[in-house]
Amino acid sequence: MKLKYISLLLLFFFAQGTKSAIAQTQPAIEQQSPQQLCPAQIGTAIEQITNRPQFSRLRWGISIQTLTTAQNLYSQDAQKYFIPASNAKLLTTAAALQRLGSQFQIRTSVYASRGGLRIVGRGDPSFTDTQLQALVRQLSRRGIRQVNQLIADDSYFRGSVVNPTWEWEDVQVDYGAPVGNFILNQNAVELKLLPQQIGQPLRVQWSDPAEAIWWRVENESLTVPAGETTTTSVSRNLKGAVLQIAGNLSIDAEPRSVSLAVVEPTEHFLRHFRRALANAGITTQQTVVARTTQENTQELAAVTSPPLAQLLVETNQNSNNLYAEALLQAIAAQASSNTNGLEIVRDTLTTLGIAPSSYVLADSAGLSRHNLVSPEALVQTLRVMASSNIYRNSLPIAGISGTLKNRFQNTPAQGIVQAKTGTMTGVVALSGYLNATSYEPLVFSILVNQSNLPATAIRQAIDTIVVLLTRLRRC
């Protein structure tokens, strides 16, 4: 019995020690006291977080205001410029909704041409092989069995398919895919790297085997013994469709998936279209890319994108760069003149009351490091768009959807925060709405720049600040 008593005692102390260790490792957002915070206390509470020693070298930009009365609850460098990362989408999607309207759709059309077909792409970011098959079925029902010349009309929007301010490491991968008149499967292709026998190079497996012939692969990778560290890397060279594969993958490792940006989006589209026609029994003699505007004649087939309200959900919920850039193209294409899309965004935001001096935009997606936005500009934009359910519903919901699905879970902020995330090397951002249960609704923007810390550490601090806001009470 004595031995059993001692064992139970040891088990008790072990359990207590385990609880203590777990408590010390819990995220800060779960360690806060539930006590209320008065508005006068919020600044001190926030600065206890932002003034931590590990944050001494980075920059915080914060603006927190009441939504309806614009009362300033806390401000830190709110009028200064910060790189916003994907928080830039808050500005550009607001402008897109104002300029285009919630029911705006993007149409892809096939017209009759002398001896052939002419397909006109208008930059539909949602266009996939499914829509391509729909076009082919429409053509087949019209009895078309041979196409002497298939023309891809690439003249609707004239501009670079790759933003010149994007970094080379970004434009190689799917989130930096080119955006032009023709978009198919988000202009990305997928492959897997699989281990083979030890000492052999990794096997490259394309999700679409037909893509393999359009890429030259320089494979210097190696399959290594079980348990060794994986160090694989896949990159394109500056000339285009040459893949350079290097590094190691252990023989017992799971295949590594890689998603690459296509090099020539129009030619990529044409290849898929021609193959779809062939599968339907329609032969094609010649394919041509035309960059001069032609008069549209008889429309033989067409598909339209979902309405803008749905496109905005994909843009903001999943922070889709290609969708954001496609919407910028749509804004420019709808203008009566050859005005740059970003100039129209600026004019639209100015009309909404956003000072043009409070931001500088180089792209629509936020992938460019040339973008500069003040927290105050983001808060102003959120405020003027607050009455639009379409705009607000396009934002991720804390702990529930989009890029916030795995954040704020089991905290007071879950379900009551709608906010746009933003992350790139050295940059973490979160801006949005907080529908407080015991205080009036808030609008906030928190931008962090010049950080050398892991993004997870910055996100945790930002989330802690947001959870602080849920404790506000009138006092």
Protein Blocks (a to p, Z undefined) as FASTA:
>chain_A
ZZmmmmmmmmmmmmmmmmmmmmmmpcfklmccfbdcdfklmmmmmmmmmmpmklmmmccd
dddddfklopafbdchklbccdekjmlmmmmmmmmmmmnopmbccdddddddehiacddd
ehiakbcfklmmmmmmmmmmnopabdfbacddfklbgcdfbdfkbcfklmmpmklcccdf
bdgehipacdddddddehiacddddfblmlmmmpccddfbdcddehiacfbdcdddfklp
accdedjddfkbccdddddddfblmlmmmmmmmmmmmmnopacfbdcddfbdcdddddfb
dcddddfklmmmmmmmnopaklmmmmmmmmmmmpmblcdfklmmmmmmmmnopafklpcc
fbfnopackbccdfklmmmmmmmmmmpmklmmmpccehkgcjllmgoiaiakgopaccdd
dddehiacdddddddfkbccdddddddehiabdfklmmmmmmmmmmmmmmpccZZ
